């Protein structure tokens, strides 16, 4: 139960900080700036990894949970409870933002600025890159593990920096679900629920191509070290 609570709290913090930065930026006439929003997402992810990594692994992302399970590094019986906890945390955070900013239209919901397929492809690629890094830095040398939070947070900030204006750079179905449901911005929600999961699964195969062990069991001849 502590693991599920940690996942709910971590995702709550992610949405309150990240989507909150978007809302505050819009409310105050751009004082945070796009770069500030990107760094907010990266920093909160890094902080939650260091705060909760020893408790639940700090997935705070259904796509990450599914990717770890697909790679054979996470027990299947925990997948649905993790996803439920993450979704609950995101919904609670979005409801908090609605309470604080009742007139804001989107609450930081992810929406395509161009065509849906452009954002779909970008979300697949962004999540693939994120999870490729996550899978590789979360196994192996202890020194690499110590820096995992910084590396993962840095990738989140990097991707939000260059792709956020086009697709929102969600990479996280829960992060998109909460603001979309609470704000009623549901027209493109399917995109942000499916594309990150596809990208996260593709990352498992990419990890297998460069790691001899400790990454996955989905390719013949590859062994798995459970984390």
DARA-V441021 format. One line per field, one symbol per residue. phi: phi as a letter, one per 40 degrees, with the letter a starting at -180 (. if undefined). A space follows every 50 residues. Layout:
phi=???
This chain:
phi=.ccccccccccdcdcccccccccccccbggccgccccdcccccccdcccc cbdccbgfcfadcccccccccgbacccccccccccccccccccccccccc bccccbfgccbccbcccccccccccccdcdcccdccccahcccccccdcc cccccdcdccccbdccbgfcgadcdccdcccccgcbcbcdcccccccccc cccccccccbbcagbabcbdgbcbbcb
